[in-house]
Amino acid sequence: MGAVVVWWQTARTQRHLGNEFENNGQDFGAVLTELPLVFLAGAVVPAVVWGLGAWLLGRRRRQESSQFHA
């Protein structure tokens, strides 16, 4: 949800959605093409960061346990 809020607040998005005089320049194509990518990035990035953190912690624990057994 945070990714959508950040995307919505950008000047580029506001320009495409018609925040000009009498809604001149509205381009809903920007919403149809960018919004799915924003949703995808908002779902994928946290999952990748969590997975990378879990992998690094697991790797660190394996190294520590192998030192104690040697």
N, C-alpha and C positions, 0 to 999 in steps of 0.2 A: 504494500500500500504506500510505503514511503517513496518508492520509485515513481509512482504515478503522481503523487503530490509534487515532487520535485520537477517532474516533466511538465506538469500543468502550470507551474509558476514561471517557467522560462519565458523570456521575451519572445523567442522564436515561436513557441506554441501560441502565446497570446496574439501574436501578429497573424498567424494562420487562422485563428478562430474568430477574428474580426473585431479586435478591440480598437478599431479605428473609427473614424467618422461614419456613422450610419452603416456599420458592419461591412464596409468596403473591403474587399480582399479576403473574404472568407474562403477557406480551403479545407473542407472536411476530408479530403484525401490524405492530408497529413495525419489526421486522427486515425483513419482506417489503416494506414501503413505503419505509423510509429507506435500507436498504443499497444498492439500485440507484442512488439519488440520490447516495450517498456515492461509489460507484464512478465514476459519471459526473462528478462534481465533481473527483475525483482524477485523471481523465484529461483533462478539458477545461481546467481552470485552468492547469496547466503548459503546455499547448499554446498557449493564448491568450497567456500571458506570453512564451513563446519567440517567437511570431509577432509580437507587438508590439515586442519587442526587435529582431528582425531587420528589421522595417519601419522603425523609428527609425534604426537603423544605416545602412540603405540610403539613407534620406532624407538623413542627414547626409553620407554619402559623395558623393551626387549634388550637394549644395550646395557641398561643398569642391571637387569637380572642375569645377563651372561657374565658380567664382571664379578658378581657375587659367587657364581658357580665355579669360576676358574681357580 
